[in-house]
């Protein structure tokens, strides 16, 4: 609490803790306690106590003081199963909590990792970079990196330190795909630290940046033309095949609006050069599980600022580490156990709609309950192949590993529960419990009673 909040809370407790005497005597006693500085310290005394407590807990705002405090907490976090890596000149601190460590050990971070940064979290203007992975329940953090600047050199040291903190024994941290927004310094640093990983660009941030670019007056794009350009660019972005995207691009560049504005023409041409980073048709053979945006991290950062920090700036980086280790960790522990114990009341509307539509899809051929041929919803003469062993469909949506409506049709008709299905099986609930509380998860409890799939 702040000094003023602590004083208010203390005075309320004095008022509520009256004796069982008569009301008149009780009022006198309460008034006496509130006026007695030994029982109810003054505002100046409380501020003095608060400053002493804060210095003992978090040090000062100087980097040397913060590093000394954090070094004293390294062993405490390691005993609980986490990791705290501290670097000096420049200051970098990597926090890996027990849940983050278990998420890495469960191989949740081998396919795709979402990266985003945020500032304005503490009074020393520390930048916080979050690394998230995903499972059926949503985003799972695997590391939080505190660093001083958002430059390429600083990001490179931050990601190298994060790799050092995340890796254990012979298990390496080398995701196949990173999803980021269009930050050149962040992406260049990721390319330097993870040369074997592919960097994809968030489609939401791409469209948002282009829309803002079109509205800048010095680019001379007419107001009535901006929406037209945006719609044609979205056709290029979401084209299902490479041939379609090239066709839409040629149509966009031949438009009179683009032809008459050289600045716009050059900007779109520069975006097209980087098309492998953002064009959906280039992701057909990449395991993305249908994730084309960085919204996992956007939502998680909002949770961190609104719920964990309660929209306030903490004192310094030491206090920020405390909030990550305690409040942030407990938030995810509570949410993950809600899913594991089937206590989430919010219905999965998208999945229910998909099931309703999937019941009408025709399945004409199956072989050994492994290979299914499922008709297209739009063209009844077109069939897609579903392999139930690897939960894969060769439709445009399923090639990236997404749970598509054809997989849903097979699941509904033959009762096969795929690993990529939004439905949580007993095994999924056991894994969530292990992710949350470690090896002490009550496996027999989930196996014995089971839970209705939801």
N, C-alpha and C positions, 0 to 999 in steps of 0.2 A: 504494500500500500504506500501511497504518498503520505507525507507528514499530515496534511490536512485530512485525508481520508482516515488515517489511523486515529487521529484525535477525535473525529466525529464518531467512529465506531466505538472507541473507548468510553466516551461520554454516554452513548446510548446504552452500553453494557452497565454503567454505573446506575443509570436511571432505572433499568429493568431489574436490577439485582437488589431491590429494596427488601427490608426484613419483613417479618410477619407481624409487626407491631401495627398499631392503629394508623390510619391514613395520615393523621396530623403529624405524629411522631416520625413516620416514614418520610414525609415531605421535608421535614427539618433535617433528617439524616442525609437525605439525597442532596439537599442544598449545601450542607456542610462538606460532603465529599467532593462535590463539583468545585467548591471554592478552595479546597485544600490542595496546594501544589504538590504535596507528597503523594496524594492519591490521583490527582488529575493535573499532570504537568502543563505548563504554559506552552504556547505555540513556539516560543524561542527555545525552550528546553527540548521539546520534541524534535525541532529542526537540528539541534546540536547532536542529539542521540542518533538521528537518522543519518547525518553526515558521517559520524563515526562508524556506524554499522555498514554503510555503503562502502566506505574505504576498506574496511576489513574484508568485505565480501567480493568487491569488484575492483579495488584499487582506484586509481585516478584515470583521467582521459589520456594520459601519456602512454605511448606504445610500450615503453620499458616496463611500466607498472602493470599493464594489462598482461603482458607475456609472463611475468612472474606469477601472477594469480592463476593463469591458465595452466602453467606447468605444474602447479600444485594439484590440479584436478585431473591430470592425465591418468594417474594410477587409479583413481576412483572410477573413471569411465571404463578403463580396461578390465577392472574386476567385475563389472556388470556385463561385460561382453561387447563393449563398444570400442571406439578408437578416437583419439584426439591427436592430430598431427599439427605441430606449430612450427612455422618458419619465420625467420627474422630478416629484415632488410631485403625486400619489403615484407610487411606483416601479412601472414596468411595462416588461417586456422581452418582445418578440415574436421568436421564433426560427423562421426559415424556412430549412430546409436545402436542398441541391440536389435531393434526391428530392422534397421537398415542393413545390418550385418547379415541377419537371417534371410532377408530378401535377396541378397547377393548369393548366399550359399544355396538357395533354392533355385538358382539359375533363372531368376525372373529378369535379369538384366542382360541376357546374352543376345536378344534379338534387337530391341530398340530402347534407346534412352532419350528422354526429353530433357532439354536444358534451357533454363531461362534465368535471368538475373533481376534483382530488384535492389533499389536503394531506399533511403529515408527510413531505415529500420532502427537506427540508434543515433545518438547525439554526436558521434564522431564520424558520421557519414560513411560508414562501412558498407561496402557492396556485398550482397549475399547472392550466391549462385547456387541454384537448386538442381540436383540431378534426380530425375524420377524415372521409374519404370512403371509398367502397368500389368494388371491381372484382371480377372473378371469383375472385381469390385471397384476398380478405378486405379488412381495413381498411388504408387508406393514409393516413398523417398529412399534413395540409397546413399546419399551424401549431401551435406550442406557445406559450402565453402565460403568463408569470410575473407575478403581481400580488400585492398585499399583503393583500387582504380579499375576502370573498365577499358584498359589499353590492351593491345595484343600481347605485349611482353608480360603484363601482370596476369592476364588470362592463361597464358602458357604455363607460368609457374603454378597458378591455382589448379589447373587440370592435372599437371604432373604430380602435385601434392595430393590431389584427390585420388589418383590412381594408386599412390603409395599407401594411402589410408584404407582404401577399399580392398585391395588384394590381400589374400591370406595364403600362406604356404605356397603350394604349386598352382593355385587357382588364379588365373589372370583376368583382369578387367579389360576386355576388348570387344565392345558391342559391335554388331554388324552395321547398325544404323543409328545415327543421331538426328533428332528432329529439333530445329531451332528456328528463331525468327531471323530476320535479315540483318544481323549485326556482324559487320565485316571482321572486327577484332575478335569476337567470340568464335566465329567460324574458322578463321585462319589459325587460331590457337588450337582448336580441336583437330584441324588437319595436321598440325605439327606434332601433337601428342598422340593422336590415333590415326596414323597414316593408312591403315588397312580398313578403316570404317568409312561408310558412305554418309555424306551429309545431305539431308533433305531439308527443304524450306517449307515452313508452315504456310499453307494456302490462304488461311485467314489473314495473316500479317501481310502476305503479298498483295492481296486484293485491297486491304486497308491502305497500304502504302501507295498503291497506284491511284486509288480514289483521292487521296490527299494530294498527290502530285497533280492530278487533273484539275484540282480546285485552286492551285496556286496561280495567281494572276499573271506572273511573268512567263508562264508557259503558253499563254494565249490560246487556250482551249475554250471555245464558246460554251456557255452554260447549257444550251440545248443539245450540244454534241457530246457532253461528258457521259451521259448515261448510255448512249449508243456505243461509244468506244469501250465502256466497261462491260457491256453485255457481250460484245464480240470477243473481248479478251477472255471472259469467263468461258466462252465456247472453246477457245484454245486450251484453257487450263483444264477443263473437265472432259475433254474429248476421250472416248474410250480406247481408241487405237492411235498408233503413230501416224498412220495415213490420214485419219480424221483431223488430228491436231495440226498437221502440216497444211491440210486443205483450209482449215479455219484460219490459220495464220496468214496464208496467202490472200484470203478474202479480206482479212483485217487490214493488211498492209496496202491493198489495192483500193481501199475505200477513199473517197474524196476528202474526208475529214483528216485522215492520216497523211495523205499525199500533199495536202496544202499546208501542213505544219511540220517543218523539218525537225523542230525540237521534239515533237511527239513521235515522229518517225524514228529518230535516233534512239529515243528512250525505249520504245517497244522492241527495236532491233537488239539493243543491249540486253533486254530481258530474255529475248529468244535465244541468245547465245548461251544463257544459263538454264535452258529449258529442262535439262536433265535433273536439276535440283527441285523444280516445282511442278512440272507437267505431269498430270496423273497417268497418262499413257506410258510414261517411262518407268512407272512403279509397278507394272503388272507382274514382273518377276522378282519383286523385292517383298520380303515378308514384313508387311506393315500392319496386318490385322485390321485394315480399314482405317488406320489412324493417319490422316493427312494434315492434321493441325497440331499446334502446340498447346491446345486448350487445357490439357491435363495440368501443365505447370501454371497456366494463367489462373485456373480455379484454385490450385493449391497455394499459390502466393496470396490470393485473396483470403483464403482460410488463415494463412499464417499472420497476415496483417490485421484482419478483422477479429479473429477469434483468439489466436495465441497472444498477439501483442495488444489486442483490444484498441487498435487504431492509435496507439501511443508510441513514441520513440523511447527506447530503453536508454539507460545511462551510457553504456559503452559496449565494446565487443564481448567482454566477460559476461555481462548480463544477457547479451544475445545468445551466447553459448548455453547459459543456464535455461533460458526459455526453450531452446531447441531440445536440450537433453530431458527436460522435465515436462513442460506443458505440451510441446509439439509431439513428443513421444507418447504421452498419455492420451492425447487426442486420437492418434491413429490406433492405439491399442483398443480404445473404447469402440471406435468405428468398425474395426476389423472383427472384433468379437460380436458385434451386432449382426454382421453377415454370417459368421460362423454359427451363431445360435439361432438363426432364422428369426430375428427380432426387427427386421426392417419392414415397415408397414407400407412403404412407397411401392406401388406396383410398377413392374417393368412394362410400360405401355407399348413401346416399340416392339418388344419381343412378342407380346400377345397379338398385336396386329399382324406381325409376320407369320405367326402360327395360324391365324385365321385365313390368311391368303394362301399359305402353303398347303392347306387341306385340299384345295382345288387343283393343285398342280399334278399333272399326270406322270407316273413313273411306270415305264413299260417293260423294263428289263433289269434283272438283278442276277448276279453270279456269286454264289457262295457267301451271300450277305456282306460282300466287300465292295463290289463294283455295281453302281446303279446308274441308269440313264434317265435323266429327269428332263421333262419338256420345258421349253422356255415359256414364260408367261405371256410374252408378246407374239411369238411365232411358234405355233404348235408343231411345225415341221422341224424345228431346231431343238436338238437335245444336248444337254451338258452331262459330262461324266463326273460322278461323285465316288471318291474312294473313301470308304468308311474307316479304314485302318489308320490313315494319316489325316483324316478330317479335311479333305481337299476337294475343291470343285474347280473345274476349268472354265467357269464363267468369268467375265471381266471383273466382277467383285471378288470372287473366290480365289483368283490366282495369287492375290497378295496375302492369303491366309485368313481373310475375313469370313465370319460366319454368315453365309448368304442364305437366301430363301430356299435354294435347292437343297442345301444341307438341312435346313429346317424341315423341308417336306419329307426327307428320308427319316429324320428324327421322329416326326409326328406319326408317320405311317408304320414304321418298323420298331419303334421304341428304342432306338440306338441313341445313347447320350454321348455326344461328341465332346472332346476336351475343350474345344473352342466355343461351345454353346454357352449362352448366358446363364443357363440353369446350373445351380450349384449342387454337385453330387456329395455323397458322404465323404468321399476322398478329398474333394475340394474343401469341405468344412474342416477336416482334420488338418489339411495343409495350412489353412488360415489360422487355426488355433496354434499350430506350431510356429507359424510366423509371428504370432502375437506374444505368446508366453514361453516359447522354446520347447524343450523336451518334456516339460511338465504338462503338456497338453493332454486332456483326458480322452485318449483315443477310444477306449472302450465305451465311454459315454455316448459318443457319436455313432459308434458301430451298433451298440445295443438298442438305443432308442430310435436312431435315424431321424431324419427330418424330411418333411415334405419338400420336394423340389420347388424352388421359387427363384 
